[in-house]
C-alpha cells in the first residue's frame, strides 16, 4: 500500500471516529443511569413539569443525519438511558428536515 493511501485511510478513520452524536450534562438534576434499552417519551413541546438532565447533539454528517422521530429515538436511546432521563424534548427539525439536538429530561410520574 502506498504511503499516501495509508495516510488517507488514517485521516478518514480519525475523522469518522469524531463523527458521532454527543451528550453534554446540563441542568442541576442529579439522575441515576437507567437500564440499557430503557423506554422513554419523545416530546415535541416541553412537558409541564420536568428536570433538565442534558443535551444530545445529533451528528449530521453525510449519511448519518436524523430525519425522523423514529431515527431520533433510536439515536438518542443510549444517551437518554445512561443519563437517567425518561424523556427527550425534540424541537422542530431544520428547514432541511434534520433533527440536530434534543434535551434529555426527567418527568415525574
Wavefront OBJ file of the C-alpha trace (Angstrom):
o trace
v 0.000 0.000 0.000
v 1.370 3.409 -0.929
v 2.211 5.814 1.868
v -0.330 8.319 0.535
v -3.068 5.661 0.698
v -2.126 4.793 4.288
v -2.225 8.484 5.218
v -5.627 8.945 3.557
v -7.003 5.907 5.367
v -5.648 7.161 8.720
v -7.211 10.599 8.216
v -10.551 9.006 7.280
v -10.533 6.807 10.397
v -9.701 9.789 12.629
v -12.442 11.919 11.094
v -15.013 9.136 11.289
v -14.239 8.447 14.948
v -15.161 12.040 15.773
v -18.409 11.884 13.827
v -20.870 10.765 16.451
v -23.716 12.174 18.435
v -22.683 13.628 21.786
v -24.215 14.176 25.221
v -23.483 17.198 27.404
v -24.651 17.357 31.024
v -26.751 20.459 31.680
v -29.112 21.445 34.446
v -28.736 20.644 38.142
v -30.834 17.487 38.335
v -28.834 14.518 39.629
v -30.162 11.491 37.810
v -29.103 7.847 38.022
v -28.384 5.776 34.909
v -31.226 3.541 33.802
v -31.076 0.086 32.249
v -29.760 -0.203 28.699
v -32.642 -0.038 26.224
v -34.917 1.766 28.684
v -38.177 3.212 27.475
v -38.600 6.996 27.262
v -41.059 9.501 25.851
v -40.382 11.886 22.971
v -41.846 15.354 23.447
v -42.178 17.872 20.628
v -43.165 20.525 23.169
v -41.860 20.716 26.740
v -43.920 18.762 29.277
v -45.416 20.699 32.184
v -43.051 19.699 34.975
v -39.567 18.406 34.151
v -35.970 18.436 35.313
v -33.325 19.071 32.679
v -30.594 16.417 32.554
v -28.572 17.182 29.422
v -28.371 17.937 25.718
v -27.821 15.482 22.878
v -26.317 16.909 19.703
v -27.014 14.594 16.794
v -24.207 14.128 14.300
v -25.467 15.353 10.964
v -22.692 14.333 8.596
v -23.177 12.648 5.251
v -25.398 9.607 5.570
v -25.836 9.992 9.335
v -28.388 12.749 9.629
v -31.532 12.151 11.670
v -34.672 12.873 9.618
v -37.481 11.151 11.551
v -38.701 10.942 15.132
v -38.086 7.173 14.981
v -34.497 7.955 13.991
v -34.242 10.420 16.880
v -35.450 7.786 19.339
v -33.012 5.135 18.067
v -30.081 7.553 18.044
v -30.869 9.025 21.458
v -31.809 5.882 23.400
v -28.347 5.016 24.716
v -27.705 8.622 25.800
v -31.105 9.059 27.479
v -30.806 5.777 29.402
v -27.203 6.368 30.506
v -28.062 9.907 31.583
v -31.013 8.694 33.657
v -33.670 10.514 31.676
v -37.185 9.318 30.945
v -37.954 11.837 28.223
v -36.426 13.749 25.330
v -37.655 17.145 24.155
v -37.065 17.434 20.425
v -37.518 20.824 18.751
v -38.695 21.194 15.168
v -36.245 19.955 12.527
v -34.236 22.397 10.436
v -35.580 23.658 7.114
v -33.728 20.687 5.578
v -35.726 18.300 7.774
v -32.798 17.362 10.025
v -33.100 16.971 13.783
v -29.952 18.473 15.314
v -30.481 18.169 19.065
v -32.712 17.069 21.899
v -32.909 17.849 25.610
v -32.835 14.866 27.969
v -35.306 15.341 30.822
v -36.731 13.630 33.883
v -40.502 13.959 34.146
v -42.057 12.880 37.481
v -44.893 10.350 37.146
l 1 2 3 4 5 6 7 8 9 10 11 12 13 14 15 16 17 18 19 20 21 22 23 24 25 26 27 28 29 30 31 32 33 34 35 36 37 38 39 40 41 42 43 44 45 46 47 48 49 50 51 52 53 54 55 56 57 58 59 60 61 62 63 64 65 66 67 68 69 70 71 72 73 74 75 76 77 78 79 80 81 82 83 84 85 86 87 88 89 90 91 92 93 94 95 96 97 98 99 100 101 102 103 104 105 106 107 108 109
